[in-house]
Every structure is written in C-alpha cells, then in structure tokens.
Amino acid sequence: MLILPAIDILNGRCVRLRQGDFRTPTVYSDSPEATARAFMENGFTFLHVVDLSGARDGAVRDTTALASLLGLQGIRIQAGGGIRTKKDVEQYLQIGVHRIVTGSAAIKNPETVLRWIAEFGPQRFTIALDVRDGFIATEGWTAVDGRSLHDLIRWYREAGVTSFLCTDIERDGMLTGPNVDFYKNLLSSFDGIELIASGGISSLADVEDLRGADVPAVVIGRAFYEGRIDPLQLKALAD
C-alpha cells in the first residue's frame, strides 16, 4: 500500500479542515517544509499537497511553499489546488511536481483536461473526485455537481489515467473511520486503477481495513498530526 501524508497549505501554514469548512481551520505548523522533513525522516517520501487557497478561489495561489517542499532531496509530491489552465499545469510540472491533482477542472471542463492528458501524459495526473451525500463536490468542496462518479472515472480511465483520489467529504477530518464499502465498490467496478482513499482515517486499524480491501493507496492527514498513528507501525504496512 502506498501511504501519502497530507500537507494542506493555507496562508503559508500547514492546516487541516473539517469536512472542507474554511471557517474552522486547525493550524498544525507554521512551516510546511518542516512538516515535510518530519514525514521524510519517518520514511514517507511521497506526499500529497493541496493549495487550499487555490482550491477555494479557483486559481493557483501558493507556489512558494510548494517550491520549498520540492527543494527537499528525495521527495516526490502530487499536488493540486486551483489548477484551471494549461499554464497552471506547466508551472507545477516545471517546479518539479510529480503528479498533478485536478478535481474541479476535471469535472467541469473534461475536454480541457483530456487535452492536458494527451499533451503531458496520463501518468502525470491524478483525478480527484470528492463525494458528499452521494454527489460530487467541486470548488474546494463548496459546490455540488450532479454527474455520476462512475461515469467520470470511466471517462478518464478510457483516456489512460489510472490514478484516482476519492474523498468521502462527510468523513474528512472527522476521524470517524474510512468508508471501506465505498472504496470496495469502486474497485470492483474498475480494473487497473490506482484508487487513493481519503477521509476519516483515525487509526492503524483503519489503514489495515483499507489494505485488507485491496485499496492500493491512502492519504492520511489529521491522524498523523494528532499522533493517533505510530509512523513506524504504519511504515510496516507501506510498500
């Protein structure tokens, strides 16, 4: 299983939101770089980074903090937040982002994202499809789109994309445990996808449940920051 520690950046600080609510951020560190170093010291070198201001505003906002993380030797990062144009994609790739995470654009402007995929390669993209009450959410989880999750995965799978990040928003930042059945259903519906689970993970047992369901990858945020998961024990589950 691939374990991706999450670093969410808002106003230059490392924060977490509860259910995507920007009104109640919890600040865990004033230095995303120091946070990344700590993860790397524990053996986690592939990180999931989100520019929350960009996700909320629909435009890339904080490349300075991201660039400082990418300056760390041996790190790989998948990053997103506000990516709406080809210039945004190029900017992220030029500073060394390994994989672009695109959510709102992938849902609202799929033809544009398909052009990016054709130009830069499907392996450079993770499609983020976030669900609240059965509906897909966009714009930093502030808007709802009525299209089918399965239809969108099928659309991008046919374009060659294999990496999909799916978040159950109702569980995100709540430490209530992941929706294992939700991820099992997706995996049974699609062959050959790297499904990245996100939302609700609170313990090592939660990660073991996802691993037991053959979920290939997981993003972990608040449980790391609050010391609910021992990094050394977690590392034993990681590929």
C-alpha positions in Angstrom: 0.0 0.0 0.0 1.2 3.5 -0.9 0.9 5.9 2.1 0.7 9.6 1.3 0.9 12.0 4.2 -1.2 15.1 3.5 0.0 18.7 3.7 -2.7 21.2 3.2 -1.4 24.8 2.9 -3.4 27.9 3.7 -1.8 31.3 4.0 1.6 29.6 4.1 0.8 27.4 7.1 0.1 23.7 7.4 -3.6 23.2 8.4 -6.5 20.7 8.3 -10.1 21.4 7.6 -13.1 19.6 8.9 -15.4 18.5 6.1 -13.8 21.1 3.8 -15.0 24.0 6.0 -12.7 27.0 5.6 -14.2 28.8 8.6 -12.6 26.3 11.0 -9.0 25.5 10.0 -6.8 23.9 12.6 -3.2 25.1 12.3 -0.6 22.3 12.9 2.5 24.1 11.8 3.7 27.4 10.5 6.3 25.6 8.3 5.1 23.1 5.7 8.7 22.5 4.9 9.5 21.4 8.5 6.4 19.2 8.4 7.6 17.5 5.1 11.0 16.9 6.6 9.4 15.2 9.6 7.4 12.9 7.3 10.6 12.1 5.3 12.5 11.3 8.5 9.9 8.7 9.2 10.4 7.1 5.7 7.5 8.8 3.8 8.9 10.4 0.7 5.7 10.7 -1.5 3.4 13.5 -0.2 0.0 14.8 -1.1 0.0 18.6 -1.1 -3.0 20.9 -1.5 -3.0 24.7 -2.0 -6.3 25.3 -0.1 -6.4 28.9 -1.2 -6.2 27.9 -4.8 -8.8 25.2 -4.3 -11.2 27.7 -2.8 -10.5 30.6 -5.2 -10.1 28.6 -8.4 -6.6 29.8 -9.1 -3.1 28.7 -8.1 -2.1 30.8 -5.1 0.8 29.4 -3.2 3.7 28.0 -5.3 6.3 29.5 -2.9 5.6 27.0 -0.1 5.2 24.1 -2.6 8.6 25.0 -4.2 10.3 24.9 -0.8 9.0 21.4 -0.3 10.2 20.3 -3.7 13.6 21.5 -2.8 14.0 18.7 -0.3 16.2 15.9 -1.7 14.4 12.6 -2.4 10.9 13.9 -2.2 8.0 13.2 -4.6 4.8 15.2 -4.5 1.4 15.0 -6.0 -0.1 18.5 -5.7 -3.3 20.3 -6.6 -5.5 23.3 -5.7 -6.8 25.8 -8.2 -5.4 24.2 -11.3 -7.6 25.5 -14.1 -5.3 26.2 -17.1 -2.6 24.7 -19.1 -0.2 27.3 -17.7 -1.0 26.1 -14.1 -0.2 22.6 -15.2 3.1 23.7 -16.8 4.0 25.8 -13.7 3.6 22.8 -11.4 5.5 20.4 -13.6 8.3 22.9 -14.1 8.9 23.3 -10.3 9.1 19.5 -10.0 5.6 18.2 -9.1 5.5 14.5 -9.8 1.7 14.3 -10.4 -0.9 16.9 -10.9 -4.1 16.5 -8.9 -7.1 18.0 -10.7 -10.6 18.0 -9.4 -12.9 20.9 -10.2 -11.4 21.3 -13.7 -11.7 17.5 -14.4 -15.4 17.6 -13.5 -16.4 21.0 -15.1 -14.1 21.0 -18.1 -13.3 17.4 -19.0 -12.4 18.2 -22.6 -9.7 20.7 -21.5 -8.3 18.2 -19.0 -8.2 15.5 -21.7 -6.1 17.8 -23.8 -3.6 18.2 -20.9 -3.6 14.4 -20.5 -2.8 14.0 -24.2 0.0 16.5 -24.1 1.7 15.7 -20.8 0.8 12.1 -20.4 -1.8 10.3 -18.3 0.8 9.2 -15.7 1.2 12.9 -14.7 -2.3 13.2 -13.4 -4.5 12.2 -10.5 -8.2 12.8 -10.9 -9.7 13.9 -7.6 -13.4 13.0 -7.3 -14.8 14.1 -4.0 -18.2 12.9 -2.8 -20.7 14.4 -0.3 -24.0 12.7 0.3 -23.6 10.8 -2.9 -22.9 13.9 -5.1 -19.6 15.1 -6.5 -18.3 18.3 -4.9 -16.1 20.9 -6.6 -14.6 24.4 -5.9 -12.8 23.3 -2.7 -15.9 21.4 -1.8 -18.1 24.5 -1.8 -20.2 23.5 -4.8 -22.0 20.3 -5.9 -22.1 18.7 -9.4 -24.8 16.2 -10.3 -22.8 13.9 -12.6 -22.1 10.3 -11.8 -18.8 9.3 -10.1 -18.6 6.1 -12.0 -19.2 7.9 -15.4 -16.3 10.3 -14.7 -13.9 7.5 -13.7 -14.8 5.6 -16.8 -14.3 8.7 -19.0 -10.8 9.3 -17.7 -9.9 5.6 -17.5 -10.5 5.4 -21.2 -8.1 8.3 -21.7 -5.4 6.3 -19.9 -5.5 7.8 -16.4 -5.0 5.1 -13.7 -4.7 7.3 -10.6 -8.0 8.5 -8.9 -8.2 10.2 -5.5 -11.7 9.7 -3.9 -12.6 11.5 -0.7 -15.7 10.9 1.3 -16.2 14.5 2.5 -18.5 13.7 5.3 -15.7 11.8 6.9 -12.8 14.1 6.0 -11.0 15.5 9.1 -13.6 13.8 11.4 -11.5 10.7 12.4 -14.6 8.5 12.2 -13.0 5.8 10.0 -13.0 5.4 6.2 -15.9 4.3 4.2 -14.4 0.9 3.2 -17.5 -0.3 1.4 -17.4 2.8 -0.8 -13.9 2.0 -1.9 -14.6 -1.7 -2.4 -17.5 -0.8 -4.7 -15.3 1.4 -6.8 -12.5 -1.2 -7.1 -15.0 -3.9 -8.1 -16.3 -1.6 -10.8 -13.0 -0.7 -12.5 -9.9 -2.8 -13.3 -6.4 -1.5 -13.2 -7.0 1.8 -11.3 -4.8 3.1 -8.5 -7.5 4.2 -6.1 -6.3 6.6 -3.4 -8.6 6.6 -0.4 -9.0 9.8 1.7 -11.2 10.8 4.5 -11.9 9.7 8.1 -8.7 7.6 8.8 -8.1 7.7 12.6 -6.0 4.6 13.4 -3.7 1.9 12.2 -6.7 -0.4 12.2 -8.4 1.8 9.6 -5.4 1.6 7.3 -5.4 -2.2 7.8 -9.1 -2.4 6.9 -8.4 -0.5 3.6 -5.4 -2.7 2.9 -7.5 -5.7 3.5 -10.0 -4.4 1.0 -7.1 -4.2 -1.6 -7.2 -0.4 -1.7 -3.8 0.4 -3.2 -3.1 3.9 -1.7 -4.3 6.2 1.1 -3.9 9.8 2.1 -3.6 10.4 5.8 -3.8 13.9 7.4 -5.2 14.7 10.8 -4.4 11.3 12.3 -0.7 11.9 11.6 -0.8 15.4 13.1 -2.5 14.4 16.3 -0.3 11.4 16.9 -3.1 8.8 16.5 -1.0 6.6 14.2 2.6 5.5 15.0 4.6 6.2 11.9 6.9 3.2 12.5 3.9 0.8 12.7 2.4 2.4 9.6 5.6 2.1 7.7 5.4 -1.7 8.1 2.2 -1.6 6.0 3.6 0.6 3.3 5.1 -0.6 0.0 
